[in-house]
Structure formats: C-alpha cells, structure tokens
Amino acid sequence: MNKSIVVIGAGVAGIEVASILADMGYNVFIIEKNKNIGGNVAFWHHLFPNNRSAAEVREYMNQKIKVPNITLFPNTEVTDISQKKNVYVVRTNKDATFEVGAVLIATGFTPFDARRKEEYGYGIYDNVITSVDLEKKLERGENITTTQGMAPKRIAFVHCVGSRDAKVGHTYCSKVCCITGVKQAIEMSKMFPDAEMYCFYMDLRMHGLEYERFYKDAQENYNTQFIRGRVSEVSENKDKSIQLKAEDTLSGLPLKMKVDLLVLLVGMEQGKDSDKLCDILHLHKTPENFIQPQDPHLQGNVSSRQGVFIAGTCIQPMTINETMQNARSAALEINHYLLHL
Amino acid sequence: MPTITERLAQDVRFKESINSCINCGVCTAICAAAEFYDYSPRQIAGIVQEGNEEKIIALLKSDTIWFCGQCMSCKTRCPRNNCVGIIIAVLRKISQEEGYFVESRMGRQQLLIKRNIGSTILKYGYCIHPEIVNPEYHPEQGPTWEWVYKNKEKVYERMNANLDKPGSGTLRKIEQDTLQELRDIFEVSGGVELFDKIEKYSFEKAAEMGLASNPDSMDNYVKYISNE
C-alpha cells in the first residue's frame, strides 16, 4: 500500500486534510503555487460571524503543518499527473516527481474580477473598491479614506457582484458575500460612527446561526440600511464621489444615491488552477464550473476519477468552518480509499 | 381562440425574453423611461410572469406599454438574461392586433406613428420625410419649422440635399422598383396587415367618440389624438 498523498493547495482545506492524514500516519506532500500558505485567508483581516482575527486561523494552519510527515513545496505548480494502476505520478515545474496513492485537489476559489462588471466602475473610478481590497487594507493597517484622503460619510455595499448573474456566467450564489457585507458595514460603522452604510441586495442569505443576529445588529446599532435592489450603474461626480442608480424594489421607485465609497462584494469563482487540473485529469465539472463530486450526498469529496479527491471551495462556495468540516470528511474518505485499495 | 397569455407564450421573442424574473429591479434602475414616467420594466416582467389574463389585457389597454423607448438597456443588465424591451415589443404588437391600443392616450398615437413613419417609408422610402412633418401637427418643431416647410425646395437645395429629385444625395427620390421591394417586404412580413388594423381600430374608436363618420375623414380624430 502506497502511504503517500499529494495535496494540491495549501489553503484551509488542503492544510486540514494534510494534518489529519499525517496524524493517521500518511506521508503528505503539499504543493502550493504561492510563497505562503493560507490561500485566500492569507490576506484576510477579520472573519464573520465573530470578527475574530484571520491571523489566528493562519497560526492554526502554521502549527498544523509542523509535523515530520508533511512536506510543503511552496512556489510550486503541478504540471502533469499520470496514473499507473493505483499509483498517481505527479510532476511539478520544479522537476520533482511524486508517486502517491491518492491526490487531493484543494485549489480553492478565485475572487471574482469586478472589472468584468464594468457598470460598477471598478478599475475606472477611484472610490470603487472590492470587499477583498477592503480586507487587505484593514489587514495592512491602512486608514480607510476616499482617494481624496477624506473620511467617508456614506458607504454603499453592492451585493452579488459576480454572483447569481447570468451576464458573467455565474448563476450560483457565492454564499459568503451577504454576511461579509454585513460584517464590513459594521466594521466601517465602528470606524466612522457618523457615517451612513447602505447595502444593496437582491436577497439576503443569512444562512448561519449567528448571521441573522449580525444583520439585526448592523441595522439597530451600526447605521446600516438595507435596500432591496440591484445597482444598475455607477458614475463618478466631479468631486470623485460615486453616483449610483438602483431601484428600491420594496417601494417600487428608482433611486439615485451619492456615496463617498462603494464596496463591491465579490463572489467566488473556480480558479484557473482547478481548471488546469480538471483538464489534466479529465474530471467532470458542474455547470457552474466547479469540480463535480461523484455523489453530492454520499461521496462529496470523491471526484469523477478514482483516487482523486476534492475538498473545499474548488467544489462549491463555502465558509471557512464549512471548509474545515469538508476537509475532515475528505481526509476520512481518502483514508478509507487507501485502506481498501 | 388562444388566450392572450397563450399568444404571448407562442411568440419566440417572448419566450427568449422572460426567464424567471427575480424582481431585483436592475431593469427599472437602468431604464431611461422609468426615470421620467410612471413606468417600471420590473413590474411588466412581474405581470407577464404571473400570467393573469385580466391583468395582461389591462396592460395592453394602458399607456404603460408605450413609455418604453426600445433602447434595450434592460437587456444589458438583467442577471437572468430577461429583456423587458423585447417583451414590450411583443405586447405592443398584440395590442395593435387586438385593437386594445385605442383605449389609452399613448396607444391612440399609434395612428400618428403609422401614418407618419409607417406610411412614409412605403411612400417615400424614408422613415421621416420633410413633406410629412406638417407644422400643424408638430408644434414642438417651433415657428421656424413652418417657414422651412413652406420654403423647402430652396432650403434643402442650400443644404446640399437633393430633395425629391432623381440621382444621388440626401433625400433623393427613391426609385419605384426599390419602393416596390420595400412594399413587398411589408406585405409578406405582415406589416401591411398590421397597418390596416391600426387604421381600422382607430376609425372605430373615432366613430365611437363621434370624431369621424367614415375612414377617409379622420382629421378631427387625428387632431384630437395629437393634442390630447
């Protein structure tokens, strides 16, 4: 029995799977294209729903891989995977070759490129940023100001940017943006107590136990108003403030609003790395372009190819805690497969 | 006889233009007409999606379907790939075919459009021709227009146009065989039949309102609908 596994991606899912399998006595090789581990959490500031620092999660991950039978290969990309009976041969751009019993894909997601929704002016107007930009700024300890250096008096958040939108080919809900919007509105309100926050949404999907409480808190204590309508277009005023248009669908009236800062809550999409691996391994994909599990109920971590497993947001949008749980189930699935090989 | 709802569903343009609206309002938010009129493309999508025959007929009889400028901005935004602009085009056609258009102020103006742009293209080969923009019906053109209208030969010559003369140039006379091709297209595609229906229903309405006694003397009705 080959007791080695290649894990592709050192984000939340990859590291969790690696650490559990290492505990079970397997040799795990983690291949990570970036210099640092952590994936999208590497640059995140605070996490919903309790505003804990993402650094704590990063620290957890750092500790988890400090075991002898996990080897991390940073700055490395998989170039080819071939199969000889029950052994997978994984090659990288660093000319390393791994012969392993199973491969786990944990390549995660890519935040939606907001420039594709040109009508929101990202990359065109200075005071339009994304939720990712805001996290990065907060994590770097930068002051949040308009590009003119002023404290924002009114901030709007646009929900579903790159999600539930046939125009960009993403018909699915990215699941985490609604609550991220609420979290960021509260953070901005704490930073600018006199400022007004507006969230423009189609539906608010408060699916976590604590999310509804968070949402209520934003409304009651953090100057946040929720307007049910999708923003159709933004433009820039002479003073660089942002003019947006939407319909307040609950009152049935079109509205225009001037804001100092516009935050686009970008969704998740399948990354190029997952696409490449799907091509190499001929894996099935869902219509949403995520990797298709063998059986969504009973074999959620099994890909369409024997010996190739999947975990985390390369399967579908997930929160961090869902990714953790998903990764643990993937580890059990891999163990079961290798034991019965 | 299919119901109006069934007829909508049979139109390929309609089928392509409404896929489960989620009422996000982005069409109304981008709509130029919604900014100025009591008009909401989102509500149109809601009504046709609901499929209530009475509500749809009420819509066909209302001013509402005539506010859209057919700019198709809604098409560029809808996250479900709907297009209310196209739905409006289908509703308008049924309103014309069934005569519901005469029940609203803006609907009644279909006669003016048919007689101006619609007939002019068949008569002159142009949608708008200087001959038909009668100052009497177009006060919006201002007082200078009347002078231009009366002196059009000289005015257009000075503008380097070739008004109503053979040869090349702006506003040249369109040759008979070309005009015949245009008429054939309108005949085959149902355009002529639709024009006849607009005339027919408008005359019936004019008669009902006591503004015309035969289809050839509709001047009072035309004046009425131009100014109502």
Interface residues (C-beta under 8 A of the other chain):
Chain A: E119 C160 R164 D165 A166 K167 M202 D203 R228 G229 R230 V231 S232 E233 K245 A246 E247 D248 T249 G252 P254 L255
Chain B: I22 N23 C24 G25 V26 C27 T28 A29 I30 C31 A34 E35 S40 R42 Q43 T76 R77 C78 P79 R80 N81
